[in-house]
Amino acid sequence: MENSEIKSPRGMATTIPGETTTITHNLDTTDIIVALYNVATGNELNSGITVVDENTVTISTASGAPEKIRVVIMGF
């Protein structure tokens, strides 16, 4: 693999209200994977995810979003 690094993933998880929320994850990278789940059903959600910087993401929800959303963030 040229110009590549193999890194171990780091991560965090939190529960947010069903509204647009900014999360500070402190993973010190913009190479992240974000997954969102409806706490009540366990179903995966599609929402707007904006990487603000190396330590922050914003989750944008639409009207009718679940009351509680579980956010899982993995960084590399």
PyMOL commands that set and color helices and strands:
alter all, ss='L'
color gray80, all
select strands_A, chain A and resi 10-17+21-24+32-38+44-45+48-53+56-60+68-75
alter strands_A, ss='S'
color yellow, strands_A
deselect
rebuild
show_as cartoon
